[in-house]
Amino acid sequence: MIQVGLLTEIQKDELVGQLYDDDSYFNPIQDLNDNWVISVEEMEQCVNPDYLWVKDLDLIPYEPKPTPPPFE
Amino acid sequence: MIGYGNSMFLATHGILARTASGGGVDPDAQAFITAAAITDPTQQTAVNQLVLDLKSFGLFTLPNLVVYPMVGGTNTSTSFNLVNPALYQITWNGGVVSSNNGVQFNGVNAYGNTGFNPTTVGTGQNSFHLSFYSRTNSNGTEIEIGGQDATGAIGSLIEIRTSGTTYYRINSAGSYITHADANSLGFYISNRTASNVVNGWKNGVKLATGTTVSSGNFNGDIWIGAWNNLNGAAKYYSTKQSAAVTMGAGLTDTQAANLRTAIQTFNTTLGRQV
């Protein structure tokens, strides 16, 4: 089971467009239940001192939104 | 200083004897090594040989060629374009993890924006290729590289092994050429060489051919690790680890086979070939 870090709407807005390391940007997405989440990789690799709080986010199981096959 | 930023390495590894000109490290290799801050001697040797091989095959001057060797082990080093480090540096987004084996995408929200827009670059709709070296065996609905316009009328992609089938598409509407695929390991090329000539390659073998007519040139940035779907819908995030990506003009059969040879030699030197 993939886990992701749970964000509030305000936290999501803070992370959009921000770097978590020298060359990598946060990419908050919405899960099946419209929760805003980021990946554990972003949490673990974050070295931006302004956003180290992401390391303390609660983890929840990742439930992706259903996607239609692209081959139709 | 002759090359690599490490003269001791040159003295002990015989770089001077191996270069095509006999005059030191290939300058294009050196430019990449410097930009990407590659310090590992094996990686430096592999990069130099990759440039020499691409040049010996006449591929380095392929129109609009971009090569991401995915080397160096950091999200910075893996972002650089071998052909011109000043152009099309990847912007990573989401949970991308670089290591000495390449770039691992997480299947959740990770992708790289190459900044390479085929329309802006002027590639032309009838000559273009995308490639992706996969080190991961998977079988899900994932797209490894490409993009599609807002209406779906023009798109390009490589989708490696969804339910046992691999899909290719270059500058066309939603029509794909495919082949059955027992695993998703190796070097894949999606290629168009004329308005009605498309083909798909795995590990140097042409496994799919078609006559799908091109519909236009994709006007968006090519993404790696997901699909730049301009209608805002699904991105089909990949779970694969990539050990090289290229794009540029369409490839002849010989060029496609030679590109695979050069990339496979590179990855074999790095001990990460599949």
Interface residues (C-beta under 8 A of the other chain):
Chain A: I2 V4 D21 D22 D23 S24 Y25 F26 N27 P28 I29 I38 S39 V40 E41 E42 Q45 Y62 P64 K65 T67 P68 P69 P70 F71 E72
Chain B: N75 T76 S79 T91 W92 N93 G94 G95 V96 V97 N106 G107 V108 N109 A110 Y111 T141 I143 L157 E159 T162 Y167 G174 Y176 W227 A233 A234 Y236
